[in-house]
Amino acid sequence: MKLPNLIEKKYLLEAAKTFKEKGPPPECMEETRYKVLINGEEFPPPAIAKYAFFHKYNEWPDQFDGGLGTDCFKMIESGGFKIKLDSKIDYRYLEVEELVYNQLIKLNKEQGTTFSVRQNATKNSELDYFIGTSESEYSAFSLWDIPRNTYGAIDIIAFIFGEVEPDIFTIELQFLIQKNQDSFQDATTRELGELIKKRLTEKQIEFSESKLSSKQFKFTTSLTKNRFRGEVEFIKGLNNYIATYSDIIDSAIYEIKREKPEYKAGTYSPVYFEKLIKKLETRRDKYQKLISVGSSTISSKGVLTEKMKHNLNTIFYGPPGTGKTYKTILRAAEIIEKRKICDYNEALKIFKANLHSQIEFITFHQNYSYEDFIQGLRPDTENDNQLYFKKADGIFKRIVDRAFKNPYYVPVGTEFKDYRVIKSNSDIIELWSERTKSIRYVPFQLIKDLIDGINSGKIELDDIKNRRNIDLPGLLESNVEKYYFGIEGTLYSICEFLTQQNVDFSEENFVIVIDEINRANISRVFGELITLIEPDKRSEGKTPLVAKLPSGDHFSVPSNLYIIGTMNTADKSIALLDIALRRRFVFEAMYPEYEIEGQEIYDIDILKKINERIIKTKGHDFQIGHAYFMGENDNLVSRMNNKVIPLLLEYYMNDKEEVVKILHEANLIIEENSWPLRITGKND
């Protein structure tokens, strides 16, 4: 049986107890790079997951994978426990890279400096946004774009940096290219290297040439004179280094290109720089996961570490008063801002400012329908002559349409002269001609590169219309081999359509919050479109799907639209939730907390005793949330009589005897002969 991604908390607690008694289960390591914290103790997640599975199903799972994003971790997190990196692992090198990256971003904003980090990932480097790991003991970046015909994980001219001893940093400049390449580009690059060596000698800057390989043309500046103590001195040294060598190398490139204008070398263009930054997103997201799972050795002060990665479909579930709405507002603000936000007041301002634009909020109820959520017919109240119905989009359809308004997206159904768009995603745009009964295929990358060229001023829209030959690889470093003729009319129509949309060219995220998502009939609300919300079925997924609504409109779900649901477990257990919904959402448990950093929870002992009794008699899903014991709820008598006791009576179907037992166990004084039940205080 396969490992599920949901399990009750009690089985995880039993698993921790078993691990302490017996050690790891069969085929499970005792030491792993991740730890799960249970009752103040650290345990290896795979072992806890296996034991929890065994306690519930009385057998071992036959399929098992551990790690971020796996069912193993999801299962543990569904029980309300957090997984973090082992604090003993040293990730100091990541902090050094973060320090350099933030400084380079600052230089880009202040001076327009463009840069590249090493692009070709090597083994064990995929978790980092620079290439270079704790094992390699160095990282690198470059300011110069010099194409070559040979493979290399590092740029030809690169700044290499690292922390060689605690708080001792080094920087060196390295020039490296193969000797045995006879192409014009590589041969001229070796000439550039000789010229740079000459300039270094003139300025009395020491460097050493590599004698290790007869195949390499390589030299580096002296490391011994470029050691800096402390981060402040390191950044000062980095700035001086960049300024000094930029002057030398820029002037050398200029001199070479003056003699050989066809030689390709220079700083990274702004358009290419943006592409490079986007290419880092995957590695940066993986790096961020290291931050988000709680490594105590990684700094969170920089720009990069504030990047967030969230699931597209999430449900916060738990008893009343556990902070689901609070967490929803924080999460929605982080998605919109694409950064970590810790201040709730800041998040609330962002939430309100974007409500009804990038954020929509809806509460499900028993009568909510497909017509309310997606699309339906509504009577035309302005027509006095006869009853007339018109098509009306629901809240989900409206925010989907807004989310699709990105600079490169051509909506399905868009018509261009003889063609109509029938498929549109990040790989291909397909257009159907009713006249010729044929499909025309346009590569998405070609459209994207043409639009980038138009917006950067390198080409004009009329260049496409007038069939001018456009060398996209030369102009834009495009992946499209060559701009070709035959579909100019279609290309012109698409590019004209996109340039007239007047949209912001930075992709925005959108969020729809569905409160009480479990109260509606999910099959009735989503209908056949429940499949479209799956990440791989969305517009940028592996298998994008387009449905046809009853009105005839084509409909798909964009990959930049996040769905956040909240679910009160006292109203309906997660085990009873529609299976179609459970399969498509990641569930994040929210149960009572008794200690929150920077915030006060009143009468913690009373809250704990109430919940302990509830767990014994009703289960975890009916606990009293900590929010009832926070904020303005500082008066114990008022809080209990007006909020907590009515909730307990509801839970226990007005069973006075059971509620009295709970109040007595919490050491509360019950008012005699009162109904509804009331308290007057607590026993000292």
Solvent accessible surface area in square Angstrom, and as a share of the most:
residue,aa,sasa,rsa
1,M,97,0.43
2,K,119,0.51
3,L,6,0.03
4,P,33,0.21
5,N,57,0.29
6,L,25,0.12
7,I,11,0.05
8,E,77,0.34
9,K,56,0.24
10,K,96,0.41
11,Y,37,0.14
12,L,0,0.00
13,L,55,0.27
14,E,74,0.33
15,A,0,0.00
16,A,6,0.05
17,K,132,0.56
18,T,15,0.08
19,F,24,0.10
20,K,122,0.52
21,E,115,0.52
22,K,151,0.64
23,G,18,0.18
24,P,46,0.29
25,P,7,0.04
26,P,75,0.47
27,E,171,0.77
28,C,22,0.13
29,M,140,0.62
30,E,94,0.42
31,E,113,0.51
32,T,26,0.15
33,R,96,0.35
34,Y,22,0.09
35,K,14,0.06
36,V,0,0.00
37,L,82,0.41
38,I,2,0.01
39,N,126,0.65
40,G,65,0.63
41,E,76,0.34
42,E,75,0.34
43,F,9,0.04
44,P,5,0.03
45,P,0,0.00
46,P,22,0.14
47,A,0,0.00
48,I,0,0.00
49,A,0,0.00
50,K,20,0.09
51,Y,14,0.05
52,A,0,0.00
53,F,0,0.00
54,F,66,0.28
55,H,64,0.28
56,K,70,0.30
57,Y,67,0.25
58,N,121,0.62
59,E,78,0.35
60,W,93,0.33
61,P,13,0.08
62,D,101,0.52
63,Q,108,0.48
64,F,58,0.24
65,D,106,0.55
66,G,42,0.40
67,G,18,0.18
68,L,52,0.26
69,G,54,0.52
70,T,31,0.18
71,D,38,0.20
72,C,0,0.00
73,F,6,0.03
74,K,60,0.25
75,M,0,0.00
76,I,0,0.00
77,E,71,0.32
78,S,2,0.01
79,G,2,0.02
80,G,40,0.39
81,F,21,0.09
82,K,168,0.71
83,I,6,0.03
84,K,45,0.19
85,L,0,0.00
86,D,10,0.05
87,S,48,0.31
88,K,156,0.66
89,I,53,0.27
90,D,100,0.52
91,Y,15,0.06
92,R,65,0.24
93,Y,52,0.20
94,L,1,0.00
95,E,34,0.15
96,V,5,0.03
97,E,2,0.01
98,E,2,0.01
99,L,32,0.16
100,V,0,0.00
101,Y,2,0.01
102,N,35,0.18
103,Q,21,0.09
104,L,0,0.00
105,I,25,0.13
106,K,101,0.43
107,L,13,0.07
108,N,37,0.19
109,K,153,0.65
110,E,110,0.49
111,Q,133,0.59
112,G,49,0.47
113,T,29,0.17
114,T,14,0.08
115,F,2,0.01
116,S,3,0.02
117,V,1,0.01
118,R,17,0.06
119,Q,56,0.25
120,N,59,0.30
121,A,56,0.44
122,T,61,0.35
123,K,176,0.74
124,N,94,0.48
125,S,1,0.00
126,E,76,0.34
127,L,44,0.22
128,D,1,0.01
129,Y,0,0.00
130,F,0,0.00
131,I,0,0.00
132,G,3,0.03
133,T,12,0.07
134,S,53,0.34
135,E,127,0.57
136,S,45,0.29
137,E,143,0.64
138,Y,78,0.30
139,S,5,0.03
140,A,0,0.00
141,F,0,0.00
142,S,0,0.00
143,L,8,0.04
144,W,4,0.01
145,D,32,0.17
146,I,15,0.08
147,P,58,0.37
148,R,58,0.21
149,N,99,0.51
150,T,25,0.15
151,Y,167,0.64
152,G,20,0.19
153,A,22,0.17
154,I,21,0.11
155,D,31,0.16
156,I,5,0.03
157,I,2,0.01
158,A,0,0.00
159,F,0,0.00
160,I,18,0.09
161,F,4,0.02
162,G,10,0.09
163,E,48,0.22
164,V,81,0.46
165,E,90,0.41
166,P,124,0.78
167,D,63,0.33
168,I,15,0.07
169,F,0,0.00
170,T,8,0.05
171,I,0,0.00
172,E,24,0.11
173,L,3,0.01
174,Q,13,0.06
175,F,1,0.01
176,L,28,0.14
177,I,2,0.01
178,Q,49,0.22
179,K,95,0.40
180,N,92,0.47
181,Q,54,0.24
182,D,130,0.67
183,S,38,0.24
184,F,89,0.37
185,Q,25,0.11
186,D,0,0.00
187,A,36,0.28
188,T,1,0.00
189,T,0,0.00
190,R,43,0.16
191,E,75,0.34
192,L,0,0.00
193,G,0,0.00
194,E,88,0.39
195,L,24,0.12
196,I,1,0.01
197,K,21,0.09
198,K,119,0.51
199,R,49,0.18
200,L,0,0.00
201,T,86,0.50
202,E,108,0.48
203,K,120,0.51
204,Q,164,0.73
205,I,38,0.19
206,E,96,0.43
207,F,56,0.23
208,S,65,0.42
209,E,80,0.36
210,S,32,0.20
211,K,174,0.74
212,L,175,0.87
213,S,38,0.25
214,S,99,0.64
215,K,126,0.54
216,Q,54,0.24
217,F,20,0.08
218,K,60,0.25
219,F,3,0.01
220,T,20,0.12
221,T,3,0.02
222,S,24,0.15
223,L,75,0.38
224,T,107,0.62
225,K,146,0.62
226,N,23,0.12
227,R,115,0.42
228,F,40,0.17
229,R,172,0.63
230,G,15,0.15
231,E,54,0.24
232,V,107,0.62
233,E,83,0.37
234,F,0,0.00
235,I,29,0.14
236,K,111,0.47
237,G,6,0.06
238,L,0,0.00
239,N,53,0.27
240,N,100,0.51
241,Y,15,0.06
242,I,15,0.07
243,A,60,0.47
244,T,57,0.33
245,Y,7,0.03
246,S,21,0.14
247,D,102,0.53
248,I,4,0.02
249,I,0,0.00
250,D,60,0.31
251,S,49,0.32
252,A,0,0.00
253,I,10,0.05
254,Y,143,0.54
255,E,56,0.25
256,I,18,0.09
257,K,69,0.29
258,R,152,0.56
259,E,128,0.57
260,K,60,0.25
261,P,102,0.64
262,E,111,0.50
263,Y,2,0.01
264,K,118,0.50
265,A,12,0.09
266,G,21,0.20
267,T,85,0.49
268,Y,11,0.04
269,S,28,0.18
270,P,95,0.60
271,V,27,0.16
272,Y,39,0.15
273,F,18,0.07
274,E,105,0.47
275,K,30,0.13
276,L,5,0.03
277,I,33,0.17
278,K,113,0.48
279,K,113,0.48
280,L,3,0.02
281,E,60,0.27
282,T,86,0.50
283,R,29,0.11
284,R,10,0.04
285,D,27,0.14
286,K,76,0.32
287,Y,0,0.00
288,Q,7,0.03
289,K,70,0.30
290,L,1,0.00
291,I,26,0.13
292,S,70,0.45
293,V,19,0.11
294,G,37,0.35
295,S,13,0.08
296,S,86,0.56
297,T,48,0.28
298,I,17,0.09
299,S,24,0.15
300,S,74,0.48
301,K,143,0.61
302,G,6,0.05
303,V,76,0.44
304,L,1,0.01
305,T,3,0.02
306,E,58,0.26
307,K,54,0.23
308,M,35,0.16
309,K,110,0.47
310,H,30,0.13
311,N,70,0.36
312,L,30,0.15
313,N,4,0.02
314,T,1,0.01
315,I,0,0.00
316,F,0,0.00
317,Y,9,0.03
318,G,0,0.00
319,P,0,0.00
320,P,18,0.11
321,G,21,0.21
322,T,2,0.01
323,G,18,0.17
324,K,23,0.10
325,T,80,0.46
326,Y,86,0.33
327,K,63,0.27
328,T,3,0.01
329,I,16,0.08
330,L,24,0.12
331,R,22,0.08
332,A,0,0.00
333,A,0,0.00
334,E,10,0.04
335,I,6,0.03
336,I,18,0.09
337,E,69,0.31
338,K,78,0.33
339,R,73,0.26
340,K,93,0.40
341,I,4,0.02
342,C,106,0.63
343,D,75,0.39
344,Y,58,0.22
345,N,99,0.51
346,E,58,0.26
347,A,0,0.00
348,L,48,0.24
349,K,149,0.63
350,I,20,0.10
351,F,17,0.07
352,K,132,0.56
353,A,83,0.64
354,N,23,0.12
355,L,56,0.28
356,H,127,0.57
357,S,50,0.32
358,Q,28,0.13
359,I,0,0.00
360,E,10,0.05
361,F,83,0.34
362,I,36,0.18
363,T,53,0.31
364,F,0,0.00
365,H,75,0.33
366,Q,113,0.50
367,N,114,0.59
368,Y,14,0.05
369,S,11,0.07
370,Y,27,0.10
371,E,78,0.35
372,D,50,0.26
373,F,0,0.00
374,I,0,0.00
375,Q,11,0.05
376,G,9,0.09
377,L,114,0.57
378,R,93,0.34
379,P,65,0.41
380,D,30,0.15
381,T,120,0.70
382,E,152,0.68
383,N,50,0.26
384,D,136,0.70
385,N,146,0.75
386,Q,122,0.54
387,L,139,0.69
388,Y,109,0.41
389,F,101,0.42
390,K,98,0.42
391,K,104,0.44
392,A,30,0.23
393,D,50,0.26
394,G,4,0.04
395,I,17,0.08
396,F,1,0.00
397,K,16,0.07
398,R,108,0.39
399,I,0,0.00
400,V,2,0.01
401,D,56,0.29
402,R,71,0.26
403,A,1,0.01
404,F,21,0.09
405,K,118,0.50
406,N,37,0.19
407,P,6,0.04
408,Y,29,0.11
409,Y,23,0.09
410,V,0,0.00
411,P,43,0.27
412,V,24,0.14
413,G,29,0.28
414,T,24,0.14
415,E,125,0.56
416,F,21,0.09
417,K,199,0.84
418,D,57,0.30
419,Y,38,0.14
420,R,79,0.29
421,V,0,0.00
422,I,53,0.27
423,K,72,0.31
424,S,12,0.08
425,N,13,0.07
426,S,43,0.28
427,D,109,0.57
428,I,41,0.21
429,I,1,0.00
430,E,29,0.13
431,L,0,0.00
432,W,65,0.23
433,S,0,0.00
434,E,108,0.48
435,R,173,0.63
436,T,65,0.38
437,K,124,0.53
438,S,47,0.30
439,I,68,0.35
440,R,70,0.25
441,Y,123,0.47
442,V,0,0.00
443,P,43,0.27
444,F,29,0.12
445,Q,60,0.27
446,L,0,0.00
447,I,0,0.00
448,K,35,0.15
449,D,0,0.00
450,L,0,0.00
451,I,0,0.00
452,D,19,0.10
453,G,0,0.00
454,I,33,0.17
455,N,85,0.44
456,S,47,0.30
457,G,61,0.59
458,K,79,0.33
459,I,8,0.04
460,E,113,0.51
461,L,39,0.20
462,D,71,0.37
463,D,21,0.11
464,I,0,0.00
465,K,117,0.49
466,N,82,0.42
467,R,154,0.56
468,R,121,0.44
469,N,106,0.54
470,I,7,0.03
471,D,59,0.31
472,L,0,0.00
473,P,44,0.28
474,G,41,0.39
475,L,66,0.33
476,L,1,0.00
477,E,69,0.31
478,S,13,0.08
479,N,121,0.62
480,V,21,0.12
481,E,156,0.70
482,K,99,0.42
483,Y,7,0.03
484,Y,93,0.35
485,F,113,0.47
486,G,54,0.52
487,I,22,0.11
488,E,6,0.03
489,G,52,0.50
490,T,7,0.04
491,L,0,0.00
492,Y,39,0.15
493,S,28,0.18
494,I,0,0.00
495,C,0,0.00
496,E,57,0.25
497,F,48,0.20
498,L,3,0.01
499,T,46,0.27
500,Q,116,0.51
501,Q,58,0.26
502,N,143,0.73
503,V,34,0.20
504,D,88,0.46
505,F,80,0.33
506,S,64,0.41
507,E,98,0.44
508,E,69,0.31
509,N,20,0.10
510,F,14,0.06
511,V,0,0.00
512,I,0,0.00
513,V,1,0.01
514,I,0,0.00
515,D,32,0.17
516,E,44,0.20
517,I,0,0.00
518,N,2,0.01
519,R,84,0.31
520,A,8,0.06
521,N,83,0.43
522,I,8,0.04
523,S,72,0.47
524,R,122,0.44
525,V,0,0.00
526,F,1,0.00
527,G,25,0.24
528,E,100,0.45
529,L,1,0.01
530,I,22,0.11
531,T,40,0.23
532,L,7,0.03
533,I,1,0.00
534,E,25,0.11
535,P,73,0.46
536,D,54,0.28
537,K,39,0.17
538,R,0,0.00
539,S,9,0.06
540,E,95,0.42
541,G,21,0.20
542,K,190,0.81
543,T,69,0.40
544,P,35,0.22
545,L,63,0.32
546,V,59,0.34
547,A,21,0.17
548,K,136,0.58
549,L,4,0.02
550,P,118,0.74
551,S,58,0.38
552,G,30,0.29
553,D,42,0.22
554,H,67,0.30
555,F,4,0.02
556,S,12,0.08
557,V,0,0.00
558,P,2,0.01
559,S,30,0.19
560,N,11,0.06
561,L,0,0.00
562,Y,29,0.11
563,I,0,0.00
564,I,2,0.01
565,G,0,0.00
566,T,6,0.04
567,M,1,0.00
568,N,32,0.16
569,T,2,0.01
570,A,23,0.18
571,D,82,0.42
572,K,70,0.30
573,S,35,0.23
574,I,29,0.14
575,A,61,0.47
576,L,133,0.66
577,L,9,0.04
578,D,45,0.23
579,I,125,0.63
580,A,27,0.21
581,L,0,0.00
582,R,65,0.24
583,R,162,0.59
584,R,26,0.09
585,F,9,0.04
586,V,34,0.19
587,F,11,0.05
588,E,42,0.19
589,A,19,0.14
590,M,28,0.12
591,Y,34,0.13
592,P,17,0.11
593,E,83,0.37
594,Y,60,0.23
595,E,154,0.69
596,I,40,0.20
597,E,169,0.76
598,G,83,0.80
599,Q,82,0.36
600,E,118,0.53
601,I,13,0.07
602,Y,46,0.18
603,D,35,0.18
604,I,60,0.30
605,D,79,0.41
606,I,4,0.02
607,L,0,0.00
608,K,82,0.35
609,K,68,0.29
610,I,0,0.00
611,N,1,0.00
612,E,97,0.43
613,R,46,0.17
614,I,0,0.00
615,I,60,0.30
616,K,161,0.68
617,T,56,0.33
618,K,76,0.32
619,G,23,0.22
620,H,44,0.20
621,D,26,0.14
622,F,51,0.21
623,Q,9,0.04
624,I,0,0.00
625,G,0,0.00
626,H,12,0.05
627,A,41,0.32
628,Y,45,0.17
629,F,0,0.00
630,M,27,0.12
631,G,55,0.53
632,E,171,0.76
633,N,29,0.15
634,D,92,0.48
635,N,86,0.44
636,L,24,0.12
637,V,51,0.29
638,S,51,0.33
639,R,5,0.02
640,M,0,0.00
641,N,14,0.07
642,N,99,0.51
643,K,90,0.38
644,V,0,0.00
645,I,1,0.00
646,P,61,0.38
647,L,26,0.13
648,L,0,0.00
649,L,12,0.06
650,E,122,0.55
651,Y,16,0.06
652,Y,20,0.07
653,M,168,0.75
654,N,95,0.49
655,D,68,0.35
656,K,85,0.36
657,E,120,0.54
658,E,28,0.13
659,V,0,0.00
660,V,31,0.18
661,K,89,0.38
662,I,0,0.00
663,L,0,0.00
664,H,109,0.49
665,E,83,0.37
666,A,1,0.00
667,N,65,0.33
668,L,2,0.01
669,I,75,0.38
670,I,33,0.17
671,E,70,0.31
672,E,149,0.67
673,N,154,0.79
674,S,10,0.07
675,W,137,0.48
676,P,84,0.53
677,L,4,0.02
678,R,106,0.39
679,I,3,0.01
680,T,77,0.45
681,G,14,0.13
682,K,87,0.37
683,N,83,0.43
684,D,184,0.95
